[in-house]
Amino acid sequence: MNSDNPNNDEATYRATEASLWDSVGVSPTELQLTLPGIGCTVRAQEAGDGPPALFIHGGATGGASWAHLVARLPDHRCIVIDRPGCGLSEPLPGDGWTDMTKFAGYADALVPELVASLGLSSINVASTSHGGFFAFRGAAAAPQTVNRILEFSWPMGSPMEKVPMTFRLAALPGASALSTRMPANATLVKAALSSAGLKSAIKAGKFHDEAVDWMVSFMNNTESMRNEMRMQPKVITPIAGLNPDMLHAPELLAKLTMPIHLFWGEDDPNGGEATAKMLVGQLPNATLEMVEGAGHAPWVDYPDRAAEATRAFFSS
């Protein structure tokens, strides 16, 4: 990682990430994927053998967030990326990414460029939260590159039933910048994850110590949080809540004719069953599976069930 930030510590980050993968019994192989159109190189990790599947993580996290699920899919070639600027991937070059037009163009290009960099013509895609924005836009822009989309809970680009006050407060001027300068610890990470929709998983110990340690290092030892602020428009505003410019237009959703399956936690604070059904109604070829007792990361709440759903959907 090229940065003048003295807190950056790639060795520490790699060690905590390796401990997370070790805890689920996986030793992934690292790839460097060059994206010439976007102008950066993305770091990916792959594990398993079989049909390829691309995993796109959510906001303020990295590719290893999929470790619980990847460990249960040895019969698939699981390719988990660190989105540009996250984890050990290069950030987007230059400035201006907070402009919605420029950001949307980047979102349109990410998945097609990843597919091309992997030497493939098309791929199955699993996504969640912020990652869903890239999966949906990429598939709409280049539908020939995406076979199927498996979306875990609420995807960015969909309406939110209720924007938590903590999200609104974090959107106040200066609050985000201040949060990136505060050192993270296990208590802070657990509280943040709980408010983001992993409350049940944290309480049940399913987001275990190695995962928490990795998240602490992700926040402290990489530029990910600062990059996320710099490289996207504001998703949440203090007054309006969800930025309406981030919503997918009906015309875009109508282009998503490939099979899409929504594996949706009933307790997702970003939107429950009503939001899920509304999204399914706008998609030409979508199915919905509501997961009782799961939150925003249902593959962490119920990893075995999530793996079964992934295998069934990607193999059908």
Long-range contacts (C-beta under 8 A, 24 or more apart in sequence): 1-88, 1-222, 1-223, 3-223, 5-223, 5-226, 7-183, 7-220, 7-221, 8-221, 8-222, 8-223, 9-217, 9-220, 9-221, 10-88, 10-221, 10-222, 12-217, 12-221, 13-87, 13-88, 13-217, 13-218, 13-221, 13-222, 14-88, 15-217, 16-210, 16-213, 16-214, 16-216, 16-217, 16-218, 17-62, 17-64, 17-87, 17-214, 17-217, 19-210, 19-213, 19-214, 20-64, 20-67, 20-210, 20-211, 20-213, 20-214, 21-64, 21-67, 22-210, 23-67, 23-208, 23-210, 23-211, 24-67, 24-68, 24-70, 24-71, 25-71, 26-67, 26-70, 26-71, 28-70, 28-80, 31-79, 33-81, 33-114, 33-117, 33-118, 34-117, 35-84, 35-109, 35-110, 35-113, 35-114, 35-117, 36-113, 37-109, 37-113, 38-84, 38-92, 38-106, 38-109, 38-110, 38-113, 39-92, 39-93, 39-94, 40-84, 40-89, 40-90, 40-91, 40-92, 40-93, 41-89, 41-90, 42-81, 42-82, 42-83, 42-84, 42-89, 42-90, 42-114, 42-117, 43-81, 43-82, 43-87, 43-88, 43-89, 44-79, 44-80, 44-81, 44-82, 44-114, 45-79, 45-80, 46-77, 46-78, 46-79, 46-80, 47-74, 47-78, 48-73, 48-74, 48-75, 48-76, 48-77, 48-78, 49-74, 49-75, 49-76, 49-77, 50-74, 50-75, 50-76, 50-77, 51-76, 51-77, 51-124, 51-314, 51-315, 52-76, 52-77, 52-79, 52-118, 52-120, 52-123, 52-124, 53-77, 53-78, 53-79, 53-123, 53-124, 53-125, 53-126, 53-310, 53-314, 54-79, 54-81, 54-111, 54-114, 54-115, 54-118, 54-123, 54-124, 54-125, 54-126, 55-79, 55-80, 55-81, 55-125, 55-126, 55-127, 55-131, 56-81, 56-83, 56-111, 56-125, 56-126, 56-127, 56-128, 56-131, 56-132, 56-134, 56-135, 57-81, 57-82, 57-83, 57-86, 57-128, 57-129, 57-130, 57-131, 58-128, 58-129, 58-130, 58-131, 58-296, 58-297, 59-129, 59-130, 59-156, 59-228, 59-235, 60-219, 60-224, 60-225, 60-228, 61-86, 61-215, 61-218, 62-86, 62-87, 62-88, 62-218, 62-222, 62-224, 63-87, 64-214, 65-297, 66-126, 66-299, 67-211, 68-206, 68-211, 68-299, 68-300, 68-303, 69-126, 69-299, 69-303, 69-306, 69-307, 69-310, 71-303, 72-303, 72-304, 72-306, 72-307, 73-307, 73-310, 73-311, 75-311, 76-310, 76-311, 76-314, 79-118, 79-123, 81-114, 83-110, 83-130, 83-131, 83-134, 84-110, 84-227, 84-231, 85-223, 85-224, 85-227, 85-228, 85-230, 85-231, 86-222, 86-224, 86-227, 86-228, 87-218, 87-222, 87-224, 88-222, 91-223, 91-227, 91-230, 91-231, 92-227, 92-231, 95-230, 97-230, 97-231, 97-232, 98-230, 98-231, 98-232, 98-233, 98-234, 99-233, 100-233, 100-245, 100-246, 103-231, 103-232, 103-233, 104-137, 107-133, 107-134, 107-137, 107-138, 108-137, 108-138, 108-140, 108-141, 108-142, 109-138, 109-141, 110-134, 110-138, 111-135, 111-138, 111-139, 111-142, 111-145, 111-146, 112-138, 112-141, 112-142, 112-145, 115-145, 115-146, 116-145, 121-145, 122-146, 122-147, 123-147, 124-148, 124-149, 124-150, 124-314, 125-149, 125-150, 126-150, 126-151, 126-152, 126-310, 127-151, 127-152, 127-155, 128-152, 128-153, 128-155, 128-296, 128-297, 128-299, 129-153, 129-154, 129-155, 129-156, 129-270, 129-296, 130-156, 130-235, 131-155, 132-156, 132-157, 132-158, 133-157, 133-246, 136-248, 136-252, 136-253, 136-256, 137-248, 137-252, 139-255, 139-256, 139-258, 140-252, 140-253, 140-255, 140-256, 143-255, 143-256, 143-257, 143-258, 146-258, 147-258, 148-258, 148-259, 148-260, 148-261, 148-313, 148-314, 149-256, 149-258, 149-259, 149-260, 149-261, 150-260, 150-261, 150-263, 150-309, 150-310, 150-313, 150-314, 151-260, 151-261, 151-262, 151-263, 151-264, 152-263, 152-264, 152-297, 152-298, 152-299, 152-306, 153-197, 153-262, 153-263, 153-264, 153-265, 153-268, 153-270, 153-294, 153-295, 153-296, 153-297, 153-298, 154-264, 154-268, 154-270, 154-271, 154-275, 154-276, 154-296, 155-279, 156-235, 156-246, 157-246, 157-247, 157-248, 158-247, 158-248, 158-271, 158-275, 158-278, 158-279, 159-242, 159-247, 159-271, 159-275, 159-278, 160-241, 160-242, 160-270, 160-271, 160-275, 161-270, 161-271, 161-272, 161-274, 161-275, 162-269, 163-236, 163-241, 163-242, 164-195, 164-269, 166-195, 167-236, 168-236, 168-237, 168-238, 168-239, 168-241, 169-238, 170-236, 171-234, 171-236, 171-237, 171-238, 172-238, 176-229, 177-229, 179-225, 180-225, 180-226, 180-229, 183-220, 184-215, 184-216, 184-219, 184-220, 185-216, 186-212, 186-213, 186-216, 189-215, 189-216, 189-219, 195-269, 196-269, 196-296, 197-265, 197-267, 197-268, 197-269, 197-270, 197-295, 197-296, 197-297, 198-295, 198-296, 198-297, 198-300, 199-267, 199-295, 200-267, 200-293, 200-294, 200-295, 200-301, 201-295, 201-297, 201-300, 201-301, 204-301, 206-300, 206-301, 206-303, 207-300, 250-282, 253-279, 253-282, 253-283, 254-282, 254-284, 256-283, 256-284, 256-285, 256-286, 257-284, 257-285, 258-285, 259-285, 259-286, 259-287, 259-313, 259-316, 260-285, 260-286, 260-287, 261-286, 261-287, 261-288, 261-289, 261-309, 261-313, 262-286, 262-287, 262-288, 262-289, 263-289, 263-291, 263-298, 263-299, 263-306, 263-309, 263-310, 264-288, 264-289, 264-290, 264-291, 264-298, 265-291, 265-293, 265-294, 265-295, 265-296, 265-297, 265-298, 265-301, 266-290, 266-291, 266-292, 266-293, 266-294, 267-293, 267-294, 267-295, 268-294, 268-295, 268-296, 269-295, 269-296, 270-296
